[in-house]
Amino acid sequence: MAYPPEFLKLVDEFIDLANRLAEQVNDGEVSAAILFAAGRYNAFNFLSHNGAAHDRAKAVEFYVVEYRKALDSNLDGVVGPVVKTQG
């Protein structure tokens, strides 16, 4: 799957912020905060666009599936190396 450059630029902005934060606090905390923030933002986005209660299960399933795809893709290096080699 090819990702649009504009999308990857947004992703890189979040990663840059996370890397700066990880210089100040434990990177595990930063990772947990990103995950929690994504959940909070996605809940806000869903509810603010007239998310109906009966659509909640579908929304949760959608976000869980998308997160799994993103995690698997990045672990597989689909977009590029997650960890840059030293050299």
Backbone as numpy.savetxt, mean C-alpha at the origin, in Angstrom:
# Nx Ny Nz CAx CAy CAz Cx Cy Cz
1.80 -7.63 -15.32 0.96 -6.44 -15.32 1.84 -5.20 -15.32
1.56 -4.29 -16.21 2.30 -3.04 -16.28 1.55 -1.97 -15.48
2.30 -1.24 -14.70 1.72 -0.16 -13.91 2.04 1.16 -14.58
1.07 2.08 -14.65 1.33 3.39 -15.26 2.40 4.15 -14.47
3.27 4.87 -15.16 4.33 5.62 -14.48 3.80 6.59 -13.43
2.63 7.20 -13.69 2.05 8.15 -12.73 1.70 7.43 -11.42
1.21 6.22 -11.53 0.87 5.42 -10.36 2.12 5.07 -9.57
3.15 4.61 -10.28 4.39 4.24 -9.60 5.06 5.45 -8.95
4.88 6.63 -9.53 5.41 7.85 -8.92 4.73 8.11 -7.57
3.42 7.92 -7.51 2.70 8.06 -6.23 3.19 7.05 -5.21
3.37 5.82 -5.66 3.87 4.76 -4.77 5.24 5.15 -4.23
6.11 5.64 -5.10 7.46 6.03 -4.68 7.43 7.17 -3.67
6.47 8.07 -3.78 6.35 9.15 -2.80 6.04 8.59 -1.41
5.15 7.61 -1.33 4.85 6.98 -0.05 6.08 6.24 0.50
6.78 5.56 -0.37 7.97 4.82 0.06 9.06 5.78 0.54
9.24 6.89 -0.17 10.22 7.88 0.27 9.88 8.41 1.66
8.61 8.71 1.90 8.19 9.16 3.22 8.45 8.08 4.26
8.12 6.84 3.94 8.34 5.73 4.88 9.83 5.59 5.20
10.67 5.71 4.20 12.11 5.60 4.42 12.63 6.72 5.33
12.11 7.92 5.14 12.51 9.04 6.02 12.04 8.78 7.45
10.82 8.29 7.60 10.30 7.99 8.94 11.10 6.87 9.61
11.53 5.89 8.82 12.29 4.76 9.35 13.67 5.16 9.85
14.12 6.35 9.48 15.38 6.86 10.02 15.19 7.34 11.46
13.94 7.58 11.85 13.65 8.13 13.17 13.06 7.10 14.13
12.34 6.12 13.59 11.70 5.09 14.42 11.94 3.73 13.78
11.60 2.69 14.50 11.76 1.31 14.04 11.01 1.10 12.73
11.65 0.46 11.77 11.00 0.24 10.47 9.78 -0.66 10.58
9.72 -1.53 11.59 8.51 -2.33 11.81 7.33 -1.46 12.18
7.60 -0.40 12.98 6.53 0.54 13.31 6.05 1.28 12.07
6.99 1.66 11.22 6.62 2.36 9.98 5.78 1.44 9.10
6.18 0.19 8.99 5.42 -0.78 8.19 4.01 -0.94 8.73
3.88 -1.08 10.05 2.56 -1.22 10.67 1.73 0.05 10.47
2.37 1.21 10.55 1.66 2.47 10.37 1.14 2.62 8.94
1.95 2.20 7.97 1.51 2.26 6.56 0.28 1.38 6.36
0.33 0.18 6.90 -0.79 -0.75 6.75 -2.05 -0.19 7.40
-1.88 0.35 8.61 -3.02 0.93 9.32 -3.56 2.16 8.57
-2.65 3.00 8.09 -3.05 4.20 7.35 -3.80 3.83 6.07
-3.34 2.79 5.39 -4.04 2.34 4.18 -5.46 1.90 4.52
-5.59 1.16 5.62 -6.92 0.75 6.05 -7.80 1.93 6.39
-7.23 2.90 7.10 -8.00 4.09 7.48 -8.41 4.88 6.25
-7.47 5.10 5.33 -7.79 5.89 4.14 -8.81 5.17 3.26
-8.64 3.87 3.10 -9.58 3.12 2.27 -10.97 3.07 2.89
-11.05 2.98 4.22 -12.37 3.03 4.89 -13.00 4.39 4.67
-12.22 5.45 4.83 -12.72 6.81 4.59 -13.21 6.95 3.15
-12.40 6.48 2.21 -12.75 6.58 0.80 -14.05 5.83 0.51
-14.17 4.62 1.03 -15.37 3.81 0.82 -16.60 4.49 1.43
-16.49 4.93 2.69 -17.64 5.53 3.37 -18.02 6.89 2.80
-17.04 7.65 2.35 -17.35 8.99 1.83 -17.92 8.95 0.42
-17.83 7.80 -0.23 -18.45 7.65 -1.55 -19.72 6.82 -1.44
-20.49 7.11 -0.40 -21.78 6.47 -0.18 -21.69 4.95 -0.07
-20.66 4.48 0.61 -20.55 3.04 0.82 -21.71 2.56 1.67
-22.48 1.68 1.12 -23.63 1.14 1.85 -23.19 -0.02 2.74
-23.89 -0.19 3.83 -23.55 -1.23 4.79 -23.50 -2.61 4.12
-24.41 -2.87 3.19 -24.43 -4.19 2.54 -23.25 -4.38 1.58
-22.57 -3.29 1.23 -21.41 -3.38 0.35 -20.11 -3.54 1.14
-20.20 -3.47 2.46 -19.01 -3.51 3.31 -18.20 -4.79 3.07
-18.84 -5.94 3.07 -18.12 -7.20 2.88 -17.43 -7.22 1.51
-18.09 -6.70 0.49 -17.47 -6.63 -0.84 -16.27 -5.71 -0.84
-16.38 -4.58 -0.14 -15.26 -3.64 -0.05 -14.08 -4.27 0.66
-14.35 -4.93 1.79 -13.27 -5.58 2.53 -12.59 -6.62 1.64
-13.38 -7.43 0.98 -12.82 -8.47 0.11 -11.97 -7.84 -1.00
-12.47 -6.76 -1.60 -11.72 -6.08 -2.66 -10.37 -5.61 -2.16
-10.35 -4.90 -1.03 -9.10 -4.35 -0.51 -8.13 -5.46 -0.08
-8.64 -6.53 0.51 -7.78 -7.64 0.93 -7.15 -8.30 -0.30
-7.95 -8.54 -1.33 -7.44 -9.15 -2.55 -6.38 -8.26 -3.20
-6.66 -6.95 -3.26 -5.71 -6.03 -3.87 -4.40 -5.95 -3.08
-4.51 -5.95 -1.74 -3.29 -5.93 -0.92 -2.47 -7.20 -1.16
-3.14 -8.34 -1.19 -2.43 -9.60 -1.43 -1.71 -9.57 -2.78
-2.39 -9.07 -3.81 -1.75 -8.98 -5.14 -0.53 -8.07 -5.09
-0.67 -6.92 -4.40 0.45 -5.98 -4.32 1.62 -6.60 -3.57
1.34 -7.25 -2.45 2.41 -7.87 -1.66 3.09 -8.98 -2.46
2.30 -9.86 -3.06 2.88 -10.95 -3.87 3.71 -10.40 -5.02
3.19 -9.40 -5.72 3.92 -8.81 -6.85 5.26 -8.24 -6.42
5.25 -7.54 -5.29 6.50 -6.95 -4.83 7.47 -7.99 -4.29
6.96 -9.03 -3.61 7.85 -10.10 -3.16 8.47 -10.83 -4.35
7.71 -10.93 -5.44 8.22 -11.58 -6.65 9.08 -10.66 -7.50
9.14 -9.37 -7.15 9.96 -8.42 -7.91 9.36 -8.04 -9.25
8.03 -8.12 -9.37 7.36 -7.82 -10.63 7.63 -6.38 -11.09
7.58 -5.44 -10.15 7.77 -4.03 -10.51 9.25 -3.68 -10.58
10.04 -4.34 -9.83 11.48 -4.08 -9.75 11.97 -4.58 -8.40
13.26 -4.51 -8.19 13.78 -5.01 -6.92 13.27 -4.18 -5.74
12.83 -4.86 -4.70 12.37 -4.18 -3.50 13.58 -3.69 -2.70
14.61 -4.50 -2.68 15.84 -4.15 -1.99 16.93 -3.98 -3.05
17.50 -2.79 -3.07 18.56 -2.53 -4.07 19.84 -3.21 -3.62
20.53 -3.81 -4.58 21.78 -4.47 -4.26 22.86 -3.44 -4.01
23.76 -3.76 -3.12 24.89 -2.87 -2.82 25.93 -3.06 -3.90
26.49 -1.94 -4.32 27.53 -2.13 -5.33 27.93 -0.95 -5.97
